[in-house]
Amino acid sequence: MREFSLVVARIAWIALAVAVLTGSGLAWTTYHDLDTGLRRSRAIPADAPRSADGLNVLLIGLTTRRDLDGNPPPDDVLEKLHAGDVDRGGYNANTLMLVHIPNDGSPATAMSVPRDNYAVLHGVAGTPREKIKEAYGRAKEDEERRLVAEGGHDPAELEWLGREAGRRAQVETVREFLGVPVDAFAELSLTGFYHLAEALHGVDVCLNAATADREFSGADFPAGRQRLDAAQALAFVRQRHGLRHGDLDRTRRQQAFLKSVLVRVREQGLAALGPVVDVAKRNVVLSEGWDVLDVARRVTGVRFTTLPITGTPEADGREAMHTAVGITLGRLTASKPSTTAPKPTTTSPSPPPSADGIPCVD
């Protein structure tokens, strides 16, 4: 599966916004407001395995349309998402990316984990082998069923405690399948991405040709430079049907979107950042114990790669995945081509920007 994780478009803006805050000399109180206002999770226990040579941050993009208290979005927002009814997709972690940030100051490596890999789901009753994206939702469901039987929990508390179980299961499943520690994580839902674009009053993109995918993503764009509102921006980064290279073209879309967000923030200056901070406080969950500003300062560049699909319903692909991750991080030397240890697939370079920083994509 050659999919550049949608979580880049959903979550990477957090570090982007912090970098702009720092570069613009925005008052410390504004950053402090962001840091203290974000909801923090205890899903990674203090005694969990830790990285010795850097920081591994798992980025989780949930399919849920519900907010952190379990409430659905307003009907008008749900309609603009063009992503089905409020419970479509459940709580699958359809986007998983592990970002390794080395201690030595070298560029980070962002490893997209294909959501259709079959893995043993740790933290889920019976530890079944299912698609890796299902660990979150299945653990959440199990925990909520137990809590309801126990009694004494209101709906918002059930939602939070259920999600905490989901986070623990997803982190542990990814850690065991990839063979490396998960030191921290950030989580965002589909609706959160929509609100980001809304807070920025849209972004500019450039398309080489007209394209449409009204059935799945809601995309319907002419060729050329154009400004997208929040709903259109979500369709832009979700579209893969109707594109010549499918997920690969969607990869370029998402990279182009991130560049456009940066340009948009710079255009609006500090006035744009207050709404972005508010969006983060309402939609983002971070694990306890890590500082987003510190991490943003440490990232000198990012190399994106997509890990292979190694697991099936009948076979455990963990060993092959451990090998692929080791090769990606330079800890192992690639041997001769083998069908048992597939190499990760690196995405193609992002499109070059135009004079105003907005790249044109398919």
C-alpha positions as CSV (number, residue, x, y, z in Angstrom):
1,M,0.0,0.0,0.0
2,R,1.7,3.1,-1.2
3,E,-0.1,5.6,1.1
4,F,1.5,8.6,2.5
5,S,-0.4,9.0,5.7
6,L,-3.2,11.5,5.8
7,V,-2.1,12.2,9.4
8,V,0.6,14.5,7.9
9,A,-2.1,16.8,6.7
10,R,-4.2,16.3,9.8
11,I,-1.5,16.7,12.5
12,A,1.8,18.1,11.2
13,W,0.3,21.6,11.3
14,I,0.8,21.4,15.1
15,A,4.5,21.6,14.8
16,L,4.2,23.9,11.9
17,A,2.1,26.4,13.9
18,V,4.5,26.2,16.8
19,A,7.5,26.9,14.5
20,V,5.7,29.9,13.1
21,L,4.9,31.1,16.7
22,T,8.5,30.9,17.6
23,G,9.8,32.5,14.4
24,S,7.3,35.3,14.7
25,G,8.4,36.2,18.2
26,L,4.9,35.6,19.5
27,A,4.6,36.1,23.3
28,W,5.4,33.1,25.4
29,T,2.0,33.4,27.0
30,T,0.4,32.3,23.7
31,Y,2.5,29.2,23.4
32,H,2.0,28.5,27.1
33,D,-1.8,28.8,26.5
34,L,-1.5,26.2,23.7
35,D,0.7,23.8,25.8
36,T,-1.5,23.9,28.9
37,G,-4.7,23.9,27.0
38,L,-4.1,20.7,25.1
39,R,-5.6,17.6,26.6
40,R,-3.0,15.1,27.8
41,S,-3.2,11.4,27.8
42,R,-1.7,8.9,30.2
43,A,-1.9,6.0,27.7
44,I,1.9,5.6,27.7
45,P,2.9,4.3,31.2
46,A,6.0,5.6,32.9
47,D,7.7,2.2,32.7
48,A,7.1,1.7,29.0
49,P,10.2,1.1,26.8
50,R,12.0,4.3,25.7
51,S,14.3,5.2,22.8
52,A,18.0,5.7,23.6
53,D,19.0,7.5,20.4
54,G,16.1,10.0,19.9
55,L,12.4,10.4,20.3
56,N,9.7,8.3,18.5
57,V,6.4,10.1,18.1
58,L,3.4,8.2,16.9
59,L,0.9,10.3,15.0
60,I,-2.6,8.9,15.1
61,G,-5.4,10.1,12.8
62,L,-8.8,8.7,13.8
63,T,-11.7,8.2,11.4
64,T,-14.2,9.3,14.1
65,R,-16.3,12.4,13.4
66,R,-17.0,12.8,17.1
67,D,-15.3,15.3,19.5
68,L,-13.3,14.4,22.6
69,D,-16.4,14.1,24.7
70,G,-18.2,11.9,22.2
71,N,-20.5,14.5,20.7
72,P,-21.2,14.6,17.0
73,P,-20.4,17.7,14.9
74,P,-23.2,20.0,13.9
75,D,-25.2,18.7,10.9
76,D,-23.8,21.5,8.6
77,V,-20.2,20.5,9.5
78,L,-20.9,16.8,9.0
79,E,-22.3,17.5,5.6
80,K,-19.3,19.5,4.6
81,L,-17.0,16.6,5.6
82,H,-18.5,14.5,2.8
83,A,-17.4,11.5,4.8
84,G,-20.7,9.7,5.6
85,D,-22.7,9.6,8.8
86,V,-21.3,10.4,12.2
87,D,-20.4,6.8,13.1
88,R,-18.9,5.7,9.7
89,G,-15.5,4.3,10.2
90,G,-15.9,3.9,14.0
91,Y,-12.7,4.7,15.8
92,N,-10.2,3.1,13.4
93,A,-6.7,4.6,13.4
94,N,-6.7,4.8,9.6
95,T,-3.6,6.9,9.7
96,L,-0.5,5.9,11.7
97,M,2.9,7.4,11.3
98,L,5.9,7.0,13.5
99,V,8.3,9.9,13.4
100,H,11.9,9.2,14.6
101,I,13.7,12.4,15.7
102,P,17.4,11.6,16.3
103,N,19.3,13.1,19.2
104,D,22.3,14.0,17.0
105,G,20.4,16.7,15.1
106,S,20.1,14.8,11.8
107,P,16.8,14.9,9.9
108,A,13.8,13.1,11.2
109,T,12.4,10.0,9.5
110,A,8.6,9.7,9.2
111,M,7.5,6.1,8.7
112,S,3.9,5.7,7.4
113,V,2.4,2.4,8.7
114,P,-0.1,0.9,6.2
115,R,-3.4,0.6,7.9
116,D,-4.1,-2.8,6.3
117,N,-1.2,-4.6,7.8
118,Y,-2.4,-7.5,9.9
119,A,-0.8,-7.5,13.3
120,V,-1.5,-9.0,16.7
121,L,-3.7,-6.5,18.5
122,H,-2.2,-6.0,22.0
123,G,-4.5,-4.6,24.6
124,V,-7.5,-6.2,22.8
125,A,-9.4,-9.2,24.3
126,G,-7.9,-12.4,23.0
127,T,-5.0,-10.5,21.2
128,P,-6.4,-11.4,17.8
129,R,-4.5,-10.8,14.5
130,E,-6.5,-8.2,12.7
131,K,-5.8,-5.0,10.7
132,I,-3.5,-2.8,12.7
133,K,-5.9,0.2,12.5
134,E,-8.5,-1.7,14.5
135,A,-6.6,-1.8,17.8
136,Y,-7.9,1.5,19.0
137,G,-11.6,1.0,18.3
138,R,-11.8,-2.6,19.5
139,A,-10.0,-1.8,22.8
140,K,-12.2,1.3,23.3
141,E,-15.3,-0.8,22.8
142,D,-14.1,-3.5,25.2
143,E,-13.3,-0.9,27.9
144,E,-16.6,0.9,27.5
145,R,-18.6,-2.3,27.8
146,R,-16.7,-3.1,31.1
147,L,-17.3,0.5,32.4
148,V,-21.0,0.4,31.6
149,A,-21.4,-2.8,33.6
150,E,-19.4,-1.2,36.4
151,G,-21.7,1.8,36.4
152,G,-21.2,5.3,37.8
153,H,-19.7,7.0,34.6
154,D,-21.3,9.8,32.6
155,P,-21.1,9.8,28.8
156,A,-18.1,12.2,28.5
157,E,-16.1,10.1,31.1
158,L,-17.0,6.9,29.3
159,E,-15.7,8.5,26.0
160,W,-12.4,9.6,27.5
161,L,-11.7,6.4,29.4
162,G,-12.7,4.3,26.4
163,R,-10.3,6.3,24.2
164,E,-7.5,6.0,26.8
165,A,-7.9,2.2,26.4
166,G,-7.8,2.6,22.7
167,R,-4.7,4.7,22.8
168,R,-2.9,2.2,25.0
169,A,-3.8,-0.6,22.7
170,Q,-2.8,1.3,19.5
171,V,0.6,2.4,21.0
172,E,1.4,-1.1,22.3
173,T,0.3,-2.8,19.0
174,V,2.5,-0.4,16.9
175,R,5.4,-0.8,19.3
176,E,5.4,-4.6,19.1
177,F,4.7,-4.7,15.4
178,L,7.5,-2.2,14.4
179,G,9.9,-3.4,17.1
180,V,10.8,0.1,18.4
181,P,9.6,2.1,21.4
182,V,6.9,4.7,21.2
183,D,7.9,7.6,23.4
184,A,5.0,10.0,22.7
185,F,2.0,10.4,20.5
186,A,-0.4,13.0,19.1
187,E,-4.0,12.3,18.1
188,L,-6.4,14.2,15.9
189,S,-9.8,13.3,14.2
190,L,-11.2,14.0,10.8
191,T,-13.2,16.9,12.1
192,G,-10.2,18.6,13.6
193,F,-8.5,18.9,10.2
194,Y,-11.6,20.6,8.8
195,H,-11.5,23.2,11.7
196,L,-7.8,23.9,11.0
197,A,-8.6,24.9,7.4
198,E,-11.6,26.9,8.6
199,A,-9.4,28.8,11.2
200,L,-7.0,29.8,8.4
201,H,-9.9,31.0,6.2
202,G,-8.9,28.5,3.5
203,V,-5.7,27.8,1.7
204,D,-4.3,28.3,-1.9
205,V,-3.5,25.3,-4.1
206,C,-2.6,24.8,-7.8
207,L,-3.7,22.0,-9.9
208,N,-2.2,20.9,-13.2
209,A,-5.5,19.7,-14.5
210,A,-9.2,19.7,-13.6
211,T,-10.3,16.8,-11.4
212,A,-13.4,15.4,-9.8
213,D,-14.4,12.7,-7.3
214,R,-17.8,13.6,-6.2
215,E,-18.7,10.2,-4.8
216,F,-15.9,9.4,-2.3
217,S,-14.1,12.7,-1.3
218,G,-16.4,15.3,-2.8
219,A,-13.5,16.8,-4.8
220,D,-14.5,18.9,-7.9
221,F,-11.8,21.3,-8.9
222,P,-10.8,23.2,-12.1
223,A,-7.3,23.5,-13.2
224,G,-5.0,26.3,-12.0
225,R,-4.5,28.4,-8.9
226,Q,-7.4,28.5,-6.5
227,R,-8.3,29.2,-2.9
228,L,-10.1,26.3,-1.1
229,D,-12.4,26.7,1.8
230,A,-12.4,24.2,4.7
231,A,-14.6,21.6,3.1
232,Q,-12.7,21.8,-0.2
233,A,-9.4,21.5,1.5
234,L,-10.5,18.3,3.2
235,A,-11.7,16.9,-0.2
236,F,-8.3,18.0,-1.8
237,V,-6.2,16.0,0.7
238,R,-8.6,13.0,0.8
239,Q,-9.0,12.5,-3.0
240,R,-7.3,9.5,-4.5
241,H,-10.1,8.2,-6.9
242,G,-9.8,9.8,-10.3
243,L,-6.1,10.6,-10.0
244,R,-3.6,8.9,-12.3
245,H,-1.4,7.6,-9.6
246,G,-3.9,7.2,-6.8
247,D,-2.4,7.3,-3.4
248,L,0.9,8.6,-4.8
249,D,-0.8,11.7,-6.2
250,R,-2.6,12.1,-2.9
251,T,0.8,12.1,-1.2
252,R,1.8,15.1,-3.4
253,R,-1.5,16.8,-2.6
254,Q,-0.9,16.6,1.1
255,Q,2.7,17.9,0.8
256,A,1.4,20.8,-1.3
257,F,-1.3,21.5,1.3
258,L,1.3,21.8,4.1
259,K,3.3,24.2,2.0
260,S,0.2,26.2,1.4
261,V,-0.7,26.3,5.0
262,L,2.7,27.8,5.8
263,V,2.3,30.4,3.1
264,R,-1.2,31.2,4.4
265,V,-0.1,31.7,8.0
266,R,2.7,33.9,6.9
267,E,0.3,36.0,4.8
268,Q,-2.1,36.5,7.8
269,G,0.6,37.0,10.4
270,L,-0.1,36.7,14.0
271,A,-3.8,37.3,13.5
272,A,-4.1,33.7,12.1
273,L,-2.5,32.0,15.1
274,G,-5.1,32.6,17.7
275,P,-7.8,30.6,15.9
276,V,-5.2,27.8,15.2
277,V,-4.4,27.6,18.9
278,D,-8.1,27.4,19.7
279,V,-8.6,24.5,17.2
280,A,-5.7,22.6,18.7
281,K,-7.1,23.0,22.2
282,R,-10.5,21.6,21.1
283,N,-9.3,18.7,18.9
284,V,-5.7,17.5,19.7
285,V,-4.7,15.0,22.4
286,L,-1.0,14.6,23.3
287,S,0.6,12.1,25.6
288,E,2.0,13.4,28.8
289,G,5.7,14.3,29.2
290,W,6.7,15.9,25.9
291,D,7.0,19.5,24.8
292,V,5.8,20.3,21.3
293,L,7.9,23.4,21.1
294,D,11.1,21.5,22.0
295,V,10.3,18.8,19.4
296,A,9.6,21.4,16.7
297,R,13.0,23.1,17.4
298,R,14.8,19.7,17.1
299,V,13.4,18.8,13.7
300,T,15.9,20.0,11.1
301,G,14.1,18.2,8.2
302,V,11.9,15.2,7.5
303,R,12.4,12.2,5.2
304,F,9.1,10.5,4.5
305,T,8.8,6.7,3.8
306,T,6.1,4.2,3.6
307,L,6.7,0.8,5.4
308,P,5.7,-2.4,3.5
309,I,2.7,-4.6,4.1
310,T,4.2,-7.7,5.8
311,G,1.3,-9.2,7.8
312,T,-1.6,-11.3,6.6
313,P,-4.6,-12.9,8.4
314,E,-2.7,-16.2,8.3
315,A,0.9,-15.1,8.8
316,D,2.7,-12.9,11.3
317,G,4.8,-10.3,9.5
318,R,6.4,-8.8,12.6
319,E,9.9,-10.1,11.9
320,A,9.9,-8.7,8.4
321,M,8.6,-5.4,9.6
322,H,11.3,-5.2,12.3
323,T,13.8,-5.7,9.5
324,A,12.2,-3.0,7.3
325,V,12.2,-0.5,10.2
326,G,15.8,-1.3,11.0
327,I,16.9,-0.6,7.4
328,T,14.9,2.6,7.3
329,L,16.6,3.9,10.4
330,G,20.0,2.8,9.3
331,R,20.4,0.2,12.0
332,L,20.5,-2.7,9.6
333,T,22.1,-3.1,6.2
334,A,19.9,-4.1,3.4
335,S,20.7,-7.5,2.1
336,K,20.0,-8.8,-1.4
337,P,16.3,-8.5,-2.5
338,S,14.1,-11.0,-0.6
339,T,10.5,-11.8,-0.5
340,T,10.6,-12.4,3.2
341,A,12.0,-8.9,4.2
342,P,10.4,-6.3,2.0
343,K,12.0,-2.9,1.9
344,P,10.1,0.2,2.8
345,T,8.9,2.2,-0.2
346,T,10.0,5.8,-0.1
347,T,7.6,8.3,-1.6
348,S,8.6,10.4,-4.5
349,P,9.9,13.9,-3.9
350,S,7.4,16.6,-3.2
351,P,6.5,19.0,-6.1
352,P,8.7,22.1,-6.4
353,P,7.1,25.3,-5.2
354,S,6.2,28.2,-7.6
355,A,7.5,31.7,-7.0
356,D,4.9,32.3,-4.3
357,G,5.6,29.0,-2.6
358,I,2.5,27.2,-3.9
359,P,3.4,24.0,-5.8
360,C,1.2,22.8,-8.7
361,V,0.1,19.1,-8.5
362,D,-2.1,16.6,-10.3
